[in-house]
Amino acid sequence: MHIGTKIRMRRKELGMSVQSLSEKINMTRQNIYNLENQEHIHTKTLSQLGEVLEVDLLWFFSENSYDYLHNKSMLQKEHLKKRIKDLELTQEILNRELNELKDVIKKV
């Protein structure tokens, strides 16, 4: 399914008219009809559409619901791994600072 078809499908799922969508992303109705018939759309436009249609950019490029959910899950997992790594580093820094302060207290 190409991107334009997905846009039309999602717009209809939300009960949104072409006029309403066109107003929300500041395009003419004709531009929306054109978008809904295209396979390739500029990333900036997809970003605007994603906000209005309540989907992220990954949704536009997923073949089906499983693909989308799997990819989104993998991105979330990578984000969580990075966050854990950042927190572990912060913990190391705080432990070093704590030990330094304890040493200062002993010397005072």
Biopython code that builds the backbone (N, CA, C, O; Angstrom):
import numpy as np
from Bio.PDB.StructureBuilder import StructureBuilder

atoms = [
    (1, "MET", "N", (0.857, -1.176, 0.000)),
    (1, "MET", "CA", (0.000, 0.000, 0.000)),
    (1, "MET", "C", (0.901, 1.237, 0.000)),
    (1, "MET", "O", (1.801, 1.355, 0.832)),
    (2, "HIS", "N", (0.655, 2.155, -0.936)),
    (2, "HIS", "CA", (1.523, 3.327, -0.971)),
    (2, "HIS", "C", (1.067, 4.395, 0.022)),
    (2, "HIS", "O", (-0.044, 4.347, 0.551)),
    (3, "ILE", "N", (1.946, 5.345, 0.257)),
    (3, "ILE", "CA", (1.749, 6.341, 1.307)),
    (3, "ILE", "C", (0.452, 7.124, 1.123)),
    (3, "ILE", "O", (-0.273, 7.356, 2.090)),
    (4, "GLY", "N", (0.157, 7.528, -0.094)),
    (4, "GLY", "CA", (-1.066, 8.298, -0.342)),
    (4, "GLY", "C", (-2.315, 7.547, 0.083)),
    (4, "GLY", "O", (-3.232, 8.129, 0.663)),
    (5, "THR", "N", (-2.347, 6.256, -0.207)),
    (5, "THR", "CA", (-3.487, 5.418, 0.184)),
    (5, "THR", "C", (-3.593, 5.353, 1.703)),
    (5, "THR", "O", (-4.693, 5.390, 2.255)),
    (6, "LYS", "N", (-2.455, 5.256, 2.372)),
    (6, "LYS", "CA", (-2.453, 5.210, 3.831)),
    (6, "LYS", "C", (-2.982, 6.522, 4.418)),
    (6, "LYS", "O", (-3.701, 6.521, 5.417)),
    (7, "ILE", "N", (-2.615, 7.636, 3.785)),
    (7, "ILE", "CA", (-3.097, 8.945, 4.252)),
    (7, "ILE", "C", (-4.618, 9.000, 4.144)),
    (7, "ILE", "O", (-5.299, 9.387, 5.093)),
    (8, "ARG", "N", (-5.143, 8.615, 2.995)),
    (8, "ARG", "CA", (-6.600, 8.620, 2.782)),
    (8, "ARG", "C", (-7.294, 7.706, 3.795)),
    (8, "ARG", "O", (-8.301, 8.081, 4.395)),
    (9, "MET", "N", (-6.744, 6.510, 3.975)),
    (9, "MET", "CA", (-7.324, 5.546, 4.898)),
    (9, "MET", "C", (-7.360, 6.115, 6.328)),
    (9, "MET", "O", (-8.382, 6.027, 7.009)),
    (10, "ARG", "N", (-6.248, 6.693, 6.771)),
    (10, "ARG", "CA", (-6.184, 7.224, 8.136)),
    (10, "ARG", "C", (-7.106, 8.425, 8.293)),
    (10, "ARG", "O", (-7.763, 8.568, 9.324)),
    (11, "ARG", "N", (-7.161, 9.283, 7.289)),
    (11, "ARG", "CA", (-8.049, 10.451, 7.342)),
    (11, "ARG", "C", (-9.490, 9.998, 7.519)),
    (11, "ARG", "O", (-10.234, 10.564, 8.320)),
    (12, "LYS", "N", (-9.876, 8.976, 6.768)),
    (12, "LYS", "CA", (-11.244, 8.460, 6.864)),
    (12, "LYS", "C", (-11.489, 7.774, 8.205)),
    (12, "LYS", "O", (-12.580, 7.881, 8.765)),
    (13, "GLU", "N", (-10.465, 7.058, 8.732)),
    (13, "GLU", "CA", (-10.599, 6.436, 10.054)),
    (13, "GLU", "C", (-10.926, 7.479, 11.114)),
    (13, "GLU", "O", (-11.708, 7.230, 12.031)),
    (14, "LEU", "N", (-10.317, 8.647, 10.973)),
    (14, "LEU", "CA", (-10.536, 9.725, 11.938)),
    (14, "LEU", "C", (-11.798, 10.527, 11.639)),
    (14, "LEU", "O", (-12.147, 11.443, 12.384)),
    (15, "GLY", "N", (-12.480, 10.183, 10.551)),
    (15, "GLY", "CA", (-13.692, 10.910, 10.175)),
    (15, "GLY", "C", (-13.401, 12.336, 9.721)),
    (15, "GLY", "O", (-14.223, 13.235, 9.898)),
    (16, "MET", "N", (-12.234, 12.532, 9.141)),
    (16, "MET", "CA", (-11.787, 13.861, 8.742)),
    (16, "MET", "C", (-12.034, 14.071, 7.252)),
    (16, "MET", "O", (-11.715, 13.208, 6.434)),
    (17, "SER", "N", (-12.591, 15.196, 6.914)),
    (17, "SER", "CA", (-12.813, 15.509, 5.501)),
    (17, "SER", "C", (-11.522, 16.024, 4.869)),
    (17, "SER", "O", (-10.585, 16.411, 5.567)),
    (18, "VAL", "N", (-11.491, 16.021, 3.550)),
    (18, "VAL", "CA", (-10.347, 16.569, 2.824)),
    (18, "VAL", "C", (-10.195, 18.045, 3.170)),
    (18, "VAL", "O", (-9.082, 18.535, 3.358)),
    (19, "GLN", "N", (-11.319, 18.750, 3.251)),
    (19, "GLN", "CA", (-11.299, 20.177, 3.587)),
    (19, "GLN", "C", (-10.665, 20.400, 4.964)),
    (19, "GLN", "O", (-9.820, 21.279, 5.133)),
    (20, "SER", "N", (-11.077, 19.604, 5.931)),
    (20, "SER", "CA", (-10.549, 19.742, 7.285)),
    (20, "SER", "C", (-9.044, 19.486, 7.323)),
    (20, "SER", "O", (-8.298, 20.246, 7.940)),
    (21, "LEU", "N", (-8.600, 18.422, 6.665)),
    (21, "LEU", "CA", (-7.174, 18.114, 6.625)),
    (21, "LEU", "C", (-6.407, 19.227, 5.922)),
    (21, "LEU", "O", (-5.331, 19.622, 6.371)),
    (22, "SER", "N", (-6.948, 19.724, 4.839)),
    (22, "SER", "CA", (-6.264, 20.778, 4.084)),
    (22, "SER", "C", (-6.079, 22.031, 4.942)),
    (22, "SER", "O", (-5.041, 22.690, 4.869)),
    (23, "GLU", "N", (-7.076, 22.353, 5.745)),
    (23, "GLU", "CA", (-6.980, 23.530, 6.615)),
    (23, "GLU", "C", (-5.942, 23.318, 7.711)),
    (23, "GLU", "O", (-5.210, 24.242, 8.066)),
    (24, "LYS", "N", (-5.879, 22.110, 8.241)),
    (24, "LYS", "CA", (-4.956, 21.823, 9.348)),
    (24, "LYS", "C", (-3.494, 21.832, 8.932)),
    (24, "LYS", "O", (-2.622, 22.132, 9.747)),
    (25, "ILE", "N", (-3.216, 21.506, 7.674)),
    (25, "ILE", "CA", (-1.814, 21.524, 7.238)),
    (25, "ILE", "C", (-1.544, 22.643, 6.223)),
    (25, "ILE", "O", (-0.496, 22.683, 5.580)),
    (26, "ASN", "N", (-2.514, 23.542, 6.103)),
    (26, "ASN", "CA", (-2.359, 24.740, 5.273)),
    (26, "ASN", "C", (-2.040, 24.412, 3.813)),
    (26, "ASN", "O", (-1.077, 24.918, 3.237)),
    (27, "MET", "N", (-2.884, 23.543, 3.232)),
    (27, "MET", "CA", (-2.778, 23.176, 1.814)),
    (27, "MET", "C", (-4.169, 23.286, 1.198)),
    (27, "MET", "O", (-5.174, 23.346, 1.907)),
    (28, "THR", "N", (-4.210, 23.312, -0.104)),
    (28, "THR", "CA", (-5.508, 23.322, -0.775)),
    (28, "THR", "C", (-6.087, 21.904, -0.784)),
    (28, "THR", "O", (-5.360, 20.927, -0.608)),
    (29, "ARG", "N", (-7.391, 21.807, -0.990)),
    (29, "ARG", "CA", (-8.024, 20.484, -1.103)),
    (29, "ARG", "C", (-7.418, 19.700, -2.262)),
    (29, "ARG", "O", (-7.217, 18.489, -2.167)),
    (30, "GLN", "N", (-7.132, 20.397, -3.348)),
    (30, "GLN", "CA", (-6.533, 19.725, -4.509)),
    (30, "GLN", "C", (-5.185, 19.110, -4.142)),
    (30, "GLN", "O", (-4.862, 18.003, -4.572)),
    (31, "ASN", "N", (-4.397, 19.839, -3.339)),
    (31, "ASN", "CA", (-3.109, 19.292, -2.891)),
    (31, "ASN", "C", (-3.307, 18.014, -2.081)),
    (31, "ASN", "O", (-2.532, 17.067, -2.212)),
    (32, "ILE", "N", (-4.351, 17.987, -1.236)),
    (32, "ILE", "CA", (-4.619, 16.789, -0.426)),
    (32, "ILE", "C", (-5.006, 15.630, -1.352)),
    (32, "ILE", "O", (-4.510, 14.515, -1.190)),
    (33, "TYR", "N", (-5.884, 15.889, -2.316)),
    (33, "TYR", "CA", (-6.238, 14.836, -3.279)),
    (33, "TYR", "C", (-4.984, 14.320, -3.998)),
    (33, "TYR", "O", (-4.832, 13.118, -4.214)),
    (34, "ASN", "N", (-4.098, 15.240, -4.360)),
    (34, "ASN", "CA", (-2.853, 14.845, -5.027)),
    (34, "ASN", "C", (-1.986, 13.989, -4.103)),
    (34, "ASN", "O", (-1.440, 12.970, -4.526)),
    (35, "LEU", "N", (-1.861, 14.405, -2.838)),
    (35, "LEU", "CA", (-1.070, 13.634, -1.880)),
    (35, "LEU", "C", (-1.616, 12.216, -1.734)),
    (35, "LEU", "O", (-0.858, 11.249, -1.658)),
    (36, "GLU", "N", (-2.938, 12.110, -1.696)),
    (36, "GLU", "CA", (-3.570, 10.807, -1.500)),
    (36, "GLU", "C", (-3.403, 9.885, -2.709)),
    (36, "GLU", "O", (-3.749, 8.706, -2.645)),
    (37, "ASN", "N", (-2.883, 10.414, -3.789)),
    (37, "ASN", "CA", (-2.645, 9.601, -4.984)),
    (37, "ASN", "C", (-1.162, 9.437, -5.297)),
    (37, "ASN", "O", (-0.807, 8.933, -6.362)),
    (38, "GLN", "N", (-0.299, 9.856, -4.383)),
    (38, "GLN", "CA", (1.140, 9.775, -4.615)),
    (38, "GLN", "C", (1.769, 8.642, -3.815)),
    (38, "GLN", "O", (1.239, 8.201, -2.794)),
    (39, "GLU", "N", (2.895, 8.194, -4.304)),
    (39, "GLU", "CA", (3.659, 7.167, -3.591)),
    (39, "GLU", "C", (4.792, 7.785, -2.783)),
    (39, "GLU", "O", (5.218, 7.207, -1.783)),
    (40, "HIS", "N", (5.282, 8.935, -3.191)),
    (40, "HIS", "CA", (6.398, 9.583, -2.512)),
    (40, "HIS", "C", (5.986, 10.992, -2.114)),
    (40, "HIS", "O", (5.471, 11.756, -2.931)),
    (41, "ILE", "N", (6.219, 11.326, -0.842)),
    (41, "ILE", "CA", (5.821, 12.630, -0.317)),
    (41, "ILE", "C", (6.980, 13.194, 0.485)),
    (41, "ILE", "O", (7.676, 12.453, 1.179)),
    (42, "HIS", "N", (7.191, 14.489, 0.394)),
    (42, "HIS", "CA", (8.281, 15.165, 1.097)),
    (42, "HIS", "C", (8.169, 14.923, 2.605)),
    (42, "HIS", "O", (7.072, 14.924, 3.164)),
    (43, "THR", "N", (9.307, 14.719, 3.246)),
    (43, "THR", "CA", (9.348, 14.400, 4.675)),
    (43, "THR", "C", (8.685, 15.472, 5.528)),
    (43, "THR", "O", (7.995, 15.149, 6.494)),
    (44, "LYS", "N", (8.880, 16.730, 5.191)),
    (44, "LYS", "CA", (8.265, 17.820, 5.964)),
    (44, "LYS", "C", (6.742, 17.695, 5.919)),
    (44, "LYS", "O", (6.071, 17.887, 6.933)),
    (45, "THR", "N", (6.207, 17.379, 4.764)),
    (45, "THR", "CA", (4.764, 17.204, 4.618)),
    (45, "THR", "C", (4.303, 15.992, 5.424)),
    (45, "THR", "O", (3.264, 16.043, 6.083)),
    (46, "LEU", "N", (5.075, 14.899, 5.372)),
    (46, "LEU", "CA", (4.719, 13.710, 6.152)),
    (46, "LEU", "C", (4.713, 14.009, 7.637)),
    (46, "LEU", "O", (3.867, 13.503, 8.375)),
    (47, "SER", "N", (5.644, 14.821, 8.072)),
    (47, "SER", "CA", (5.708, 15.189, 9.484)),
    (47, "SER", "C", (4.447, 15.948, 9.896)),
    (47, "SER", "O", (3.865, 15.675, 10.946)),
    (48, "GLN", "N", (4.033, 16.897, 9.068)),
    (48, "GLN", "CA", (2.797, 17.653, 9.345)),
    (48, "GLN", "C", (1.592, 16.720, 9.336)),
    (48, "GLN", "O", (0.737, 16.798, 10.219)),
    (49, "LEU", "N", (1.521, 15.847, 8.348)),
    (49, "LEU", "CA", (0.411, 14.897, 8.258)),
    (49, "LEU", "C", (0.389, 13.970, 9.470)),
    (49, "LEU", "O", (-0.677, 13.664, 10.005)),
    (50, "GLY", "N", (1.568, 13.526, 9.897)),
    (50, "GLY", "CA", (1.653, 12.644, 11.056)),
    (50, "GLY", "C", (1.055, 13.275, 12.298)),
    (50, "GLY", "O", (0.343, 12.616, 13.055)),
    (51, "GLU", "N", (1.344, 14.551, 12.507)),
    (51, "GLU", "CA", (0.784, 15.243, 13.670)),
    (51, "GLU", "C", (-0.737, 15.300, 13.589)),
    (51, "GLU", "O", (-1.425, 14.991, 14.562)),
    (52, "VAL", "N", (-1.255, 15.687, 12.449)),
    (52, "VAL", "CA", (-2.697, 15.842, 12.277)),
    (52, "VAL", "C", (-3.409, 14.487, 12.285)),
    (52, "VAL", "O", (-4.501, 14.357, 12.840)),
    (53, "LEU", "N", (-2.789, 13.488, 11.673)),
    (53, "LEU", "CA", (-3.406, 12.160, 11.583)),
    (53, "LEU", "C", (-3.084, 11.275, 12.794)),
    (53, "LEU", "O", (-3.524, 10.128, 12.876)),
    (54, "GLU", "N", (-2.306, 11.834, 13.729)),
    (54, "GLU", "CA", (-1.983, 11.165, 14.994)),
    (54, "GLU", "C", (-1.213, 9.853, 14.788)),
    (54, "GLU", "O", (-1.508, 8.837, 15.416)),
    (55, "VAL", "N", (-0.227, 9.901, 13.899)),
    (55, "VAL", "CA", (0.669, 8.762, 13.669)),
    (55, "VAL", "C", (2.097, 9.300, 13.584)),
    (55, "VAL", "O", (2.310, 10.483, 13.318)),
    (56, "ASP", "N", (3.073, 8.416, 13.812)),
    (56, "ASP", "CA", (4.458, 8.853, 13.666)),
    (56, "ASP", "C", (4.949, 8.521, 12.257)),
    (56, "ASP", "O", (4.273, 7.828, 11.497)),
    (57, "LEU", "N", (6.131, 9.023, 11.925)),
    (57, "LEU", "CA", (6.662, 8.839, 10.568)),
    (57, "LEU", "C", (6.834, 7.366, 10.198)),
    (57, "LEU", "O", (6.657, 6.992, 9.039)),
    (58, "LEU", "N", (7.170, 6.549, 11.159)),
    (58, "LEU", "CA", (7.362, 5.126, 10.900)),
    (58, "LEU", "C", (6.093, 4.494, 10.318)),
    (58, "LEU", "O", (6.176, 3.596, 9.480)),
    (59, "TRP", "N", (4.946, 4.951, 10.750)),
    (59, "TRP", "CA", (3.669, 4.403, 10.286)),
    (59, "TRP", "C", (3.538, 4.499, 8.763)),
    (59, "TRP", "O", (3.022, 3.582, 8.123)),
    (60, "PHE", "N", (4.002, 5.602, 8.190)),
    (60, "PHE", "CA", (3.869, 5.807, 6.743)),
    (60, "PHE", "C", (4.654, 4.777, 5.932)),
    (60, "PHE", "O", (4.295, 4.475, 4.794)),
    (61, "PHE", "N", (5.721, 4.240, 6.516)),
    (61, "PHE", "CA", (6.614, 3.347, 5.777)),
    (61, "PHE", "C", (6.453, 1.881, 6.147)),
    (61, "PHE", "O", (7.166, 1.031, 5.615)),
    (62, "SER", "N", (5.539, 1.575, 7.041)),
    (62, "SER", "CA", (5.307, 0.195, 7.453)),
    (62, "SER", "C", (4.342, -0.469, 6.492)),
    (62, "SER", "O", (3.391, 0.152, 6.019)),
    (63, "GLU", "N", (4.595, -1.732, 6.208)),
    (63, "GLU", "CA", (3.749, -2.468, 5.272)),
    (63, "GLU", "C", (2.400, -2.844, 5.876)),
    (63, "GLU", "O", (1.378, -2.838, 5.189)),
    (64, "ASN", "N", (2.408, -3.171, 7.172)),
    (64, "ASN", "CA", (1.164, -3.597, 7.810)),
    (64, "ASN", "C", (1.244, -3.286, 9.304)),
    (64, "ASN", "O", (2.257, -2.777, 9.785)),
    (65, "SER", "N", (0.184, -3.589, 10.025)),
    (65, "SER", "CA", (0.135, -3.273, 11.452)),
    (65, "SER", "C", (1.226, -3.993, 12.223)),
    (65, "SER", "O", (1.859, -3.402, 13.098)),
    (66, "TYR", "N", (1.457, -5.278, 11.905)),
    (66, "TYR", "CA", (2.490, -6.027, 12.623)),
    (66, "TYR", "C", (3.856, -5.390, 12.397)),
    (66, "TYR", "O", (4.621, -5.197, 13.342)),
    (67, "ASP", "N", (4.158, -5.069, 11.154)),
    (67, "ASP", "CA", (5.434, -4.452, 10.802)),
    (67, "ASP", "C", (5.610, -3.145, 11.575)),
    (67, "ASP", "O", (6.666, -2.891, 12.153)),
    (68, "TYR", "N", (4.580, -2.335, 11.579)),
    (68, "TYR", "CA", (4.626, -1.047, 12.279)),
    (68, "TYR", "C", (4.858, -1.245, 13.769)),
    (68, "TYR", "O", (5.741, -0.615, 14.351)),
    (69, "LEU", "N", (4.067, -2.121, 14.392)),
    (69, "LEU", "CA", (4.188, -2.336, 15.835)),
    (69, "LEU", "C", (5.541, -2.936, 16.196)),
    (69, "LEU", "O", (6.133, -2.571, 17.212)),
    (70, "HIS", "N", (6.035, -3.861, 15.361)),
    (70, "HIS", "CA", (7.336, -4.472, 15.610)),
    (70, "HIS", "C", (8.448, -3.420, 15.534)),
    (70, "HIS", "O", (9.297, -3.345, 16.423)),
    (71, "ASN", "N", (8.440, -2.616, 14.478)),
    (71, "ASN", "CA", (9.461, -1.585, 14.316)),
    (71, "ASN", "C", (9.390, -0.555, 15.434)),
    (71, "ASN", "O", (10.420, -0.118, 15.948)),
    (72, "LYS", "N", (8.189, -0.173, 15.804)),
    (72, "LYS", "CA", (8.025, 0.806, 16.880)),
    (72, "LYS", "C", (8.547, 0.219, 18.191)),
    (72, "LYS", "O", (9.207, 0.907, 18.969)),
    (73, "SER", "N", (8.250, -1.043, 18.425)),
    (73, "SER", "CA", (8.725, -1.713, 19.625)),
    (73, "SER", "C", (10.251, -1.759, 19.662)),
    (73, "SER", "O", (10.857, -1.546, 20.711)),
    (74, "MET", "N", (10.865, -2.036, 18.521)),
    (74, "MET", "CA", (12.324, -2.084, 18.456)),
    (74, "MET", "C", (12.928, -0.707, 18.723)),
    (74, "MET", "O", (13.945, -0.604, 19.408)),
    (75, "LEU", "N", (12.318, 0.344, 18.195)),
    (75, "LEU", "CA", (12.810, 1.701, 18.454)),
    (75, "LEU", "C", (12.679, 2.052, 19.925)),
    (75, "LEU", "O", (13.578, 2.662, 20.504)),
    (76, "GLN", "N", (11.561, 1.669, 20.533)),
    (76, "GLN", "CA", (11.371, 1.937, 21.957)),
    (76, "GLN", "C", (12.404, 1.177, 22.780)),
    (76, "GLN", "O", (12.939, 1.705, 23.755)),
    (77, "LYS", "N", (12.678, -0.052, 22.389)),
    (77, "LYS", "CA", (13.658, -0.860, 23.103)),
    (77, "LYS", "C", (15.041, -0.215, 23.019)),
    (77, "LYS", "O", (15.751, -0.142, 24.022)),
    (78, "GLU", "N", (15.427, 0.251, 21.835)),
    (78, "GLU", "CA", (16.713, 0.921, 21.675)),
    (78, "GLU", "C", (16.771, 2.204, 22.498)),
    (78, "GLU", "O", (17.796, 2.514, 23.106)),
    (79, "HIS", "N", (15.677, 2.940, 22.515)),
    (79, "HIS", "CA", (15.613, 4.174, 23.310)),
    (79, "HIS", "C", (15.794, 3.850, 24.797)),
    (79, "HIS", "O", (16.521, 4.552, 25.500)),
    (80, "LEU", "N", (15.136, 2.795, 25.273)),
    (80, "LEU", "CA", (15.259, 2.404, 26.680)),
    (80, "LEU", "C", (16.677, 1.949, 27.009)),
    (80, "LEU", "O", (17.196, 2.264, 28.080)),
    (81, "LYS", "N", (17.306, 1.214, 26.098)),
    (81, "LYS", "CA", (18.688, 0.790, 26.325)),
    (81, "LYS", "C", (19.617, 1.999, 26.454)),
    (81, "LYS", "O", (20.496, 2.028, 27.316)),
    (82, "LYS", "N", (19.414, 2.989, 25.595)),
    (82, "LYS", "CA", (20.233, 4.197, 25.659)),
    (82, "LYS", "C", (19.981, 4.931, 26.973)),
    (82, "LYS", "O", (20.918, 5.417, 27.605)),
    (83, "ARG", "N", (18.741, 5.009, 27.375)),
    (83, "ARG", "CA", (18.397, 5.692, 28.637)),
    (83, "ARG", "C", (19.039, 4.982, 29.827)),
    (83, "ARG", "O", (19.542, 5.638, 30.739)),
    (84, "ILE", "N", (19.026, 3.653, 29.828)),
    (84, "ILE", "CA", (19.660, 2.881, 30.896)),
    (84, "ILE", "C", (21.154, 3.171, 30.940)),
    (84, "ILE", "O", (21.728, 3.369, 32.011)),
    (85, "LYS", "N", (21.775, 3.193, 29.770)),
    (85, "LYS", "CA", (23.208, 3.474, 29.698)),
    (85, "LYS", "C", (23.511, 4.868, 30.243)),
    (85, "LYS", "O", (24.475, 5.046, 30.988)),
    (86, "ASP", "N", (22.699, 5.851, 29.877)),
    (86, "ASP", "CA", (22.873, 7.219, 30.382)),
    (86, "ASP", "C", (22.726, 7.271, 31.898)),
    (86, "ASP", "O", (23.501, 7.942, 32.581)),
    (87, "LEU", "N", (21.730, 6.560, 32.421)),
    (87, "LEU", "CA", (21.515, 6.554, 33.871)),
    (87, "LEU", "C", (22.649, 5.848, 34.611)),
    (87, "LEU", "O", (23.037, 6.272, 35.699)),
    (88, "GLU", "N", (23.177, 4.779, 34.031)),
    (88, "GLU", "CA", (24.311, 4.085, 34.650)),
    (88, "GLU", "C", (25.536, 4.997, 34.702)),
    (88, "GLU", "O", (26.266, 5.006, 35.694)),
    (89, "LEU", "N", (25.758, 5.755, 33.645)),
    (89, "LEU", "CA", (26.866, 6.696, 33.624)),
    (89, "LEU", "C", (26.658, 7.777, 34.684)),
    (89, "LEU", "O", (27.592, 8.136, 35.401)),
    (90, "THR", "N", (25.459, 8.284, 34.779)),
    (90, "THR", "CA", (25.141, 9.297, 35.795)),
    (90, "THR", "C", (25.365, 8.737, 37.187)),
    (90, "THR", "O", (25.890, 9.425, 38.062)),
    (91, "GLN", "N", (24.968, 7.496, 37.391)),
    (91, "GLN", "CA", (25.159, 6.855, 38.693)),
    (91, "GLN", "C", (26.652, 6.747, 39.035)),
    (91, "GLN", "O", (27.045, 6.992, 40.175)),
    (92, "GLU", "N", (27.472, 6.385, 38.063)),
    (92, "GLU", "CA", (28.917, 6.310, 38.292)),
    (92, "GLU", "C", (29.478, 7.667, 38.704)),
    (92, "GLU", "O", (30.271, 7.756, 39.642)),
    (93, "ILE", "N", (29.077, 8.702, 38.017)),
    (93, "ILE", "CA", (29.544, 10.057, 38.318)),
    (93, "ILE", "C", (29.118, 10.458, 39.731)),
    (93, "ILE", "O", (29.917, 10.991, 40.500)),
    (94, "LEU", "N", (27.865, 10.198, 40.061)),
    (94, "LEU", "CA", (27.373, 10.548, 41.400)),
    (94, "LEU", "C", (28.079, 9.746, 42.490)),
    (94, "LEU", "O", (28.355, 10.278, 43.565)),
    (95, "ASN", "N", (28.373, 8.479, 42.228)),
    (95, "ASN", "CA", (29.103, 7.666, 43.204)),
    (95, "ASN", "C", (30.508, 8.224, 43.437)),
    (95, "ASN", "O", (30.971, 8.288, 44.575)),
    (96, "ARG", "N", (31.180, 8.623, 42.368)),
    (96, "ARG", "CA", (32.509, 9.226, 42.505)),
    (96, "ARG", "C", (32.445, 10.500, 43.333)),
    (96, "ARG", "O", (33.267, 10.729, 44.220)),
    (97, "GLU", "N", (31.442, 11.329, 43.022)),
    (97, "GLU", "CA", (31.285, 12.589, 43.760)),
    (97, "GLU", "C", (30.973, 12.320, 45.225)),
    (97, "GLU", "O", (31.493, 13.008, 46.104)),
    (98, "LEU", "N", (30.138, 11.337, 45.496)),
    (98, "LEU", "CA", (29.797, 10.970, 46.868)),
    (98, "LEU", "C", (31.044, 10.526, 47.631)),
    (98, "LEU", "O", (31.264, 10.947, 48.766)),
    (99, "ASN", "N", (31.851, 9.685, 47.010)),
    (99, "ASN", "CA", (33.079, 9.223, 47.653)),
    (99, "ASN", "C", (34.054, 10.368, 47.908)),
    (99, "ASN", "O", (34.714, 10.409, 48.947)),
    (100, "GLU", "N", (34.143, 11.291, 46.965)),
    (100, "GLU", "CA", (35.011, 12.456, 47.161)),
    (100, "GLU", "C", (34.531, 13.287, 48.336)),
    (100, "GLU", "O", (35.342, 13.750, 49.138)),
    (101, "LEU", "N", (33.228, 13.481, 48.450)),
    (101, "LEU", "CA", (32.678, 14.256, 49.573)),
    (101, "LEU", "C", (32.905, 13.537, 50.901)),
    (101, "LEU", "O", (33.174, 14.181, 51.916)),
    (102, "LYS", "N", (32.802, 12.256, 50.901)),
    (102, "LYS", "CA", (33.069, 11.480, 52.123)),
    (102, "LYS", "C", (34.532, 11.639, 52.546)),
    (102, "LYS", "O", (34.839, 11.751, 53.733)),
    (103, "ASP", "N", (35.425, 11.647, 51.554)),
    (103, "ASP", "CA", (36.854, 11.838, 51.851)),
    (103, "ASP", "C", (37.096, 13.236, 52.426)),
    (103, "ASP", "O", (37.892, 13.393, 53.352)),
    (104, "VAL", "N", (36.433, 14.227, 51.899)),
    (104, "VAL", "CA", (36.576, 15.603, 52.396)),
    (104, "VAL", "C", (36.102, 15.665, 53.847)),
    (104, "VAL", "O", (36.764, 16.275, 54.686)),
    (105, "ILE", "N", (34.968, 15.041, 54.151)),
    (105, "ILE", "CA", (34.426, 15.036, 55.513)),
    (105, "ILE", "C", (35.411, 14.373, 56.479)),
    (105, "ILE", "O", (35.587, 14.849, 57.601)),
    (106, "LYS", "N", (36.044, 13.296, 56.064)),
    (106, "LYS", "CA", (37.023, 12.584, 56.914)),
    (106, "LYS", "C", (38.210, 13.481, 57.226)),
    (106, "LYS", "O", (38.761, 13.423, 58.325)),
    (107, "LYS", "N", (38.612, 14.318, 56.257)),
    (107, "LYS", "CA", (39.776, 15.157, 56.426)),
    (107, "LYS", "C", (39.473, 16.401, 57.268)),
    (107, "LYS", "O", (40.384, 17.026, 57.812)),
    (108, "VAL", "N", (38.203, 16.750, 57.368)),
    (108, "VAL", "CA", (37.824, 17.968, 58.095)),
    (108, "VAL", "C", (37.686, 17.702, 59.554)),
    (108, "VAL", "O", (37.373, 18.612, 60.321)),
]
sb = StructureBuilder()
sb.init_structure("model")
sb.init_model(0)
sb.init_chain("A")
sb.init_seg("    ")
for serial, (resi, resn, name, xyz) in enumerate(atoms, 1):
    if name == "N":
        sb.init_residue(resn, " ", resi, " ")
    sb.init_atom(name, np.array(xyz, "f"), 0.0, 1.0, " ", f" {name:<3s}", serial, name[0])
structure = sb.get_structure()
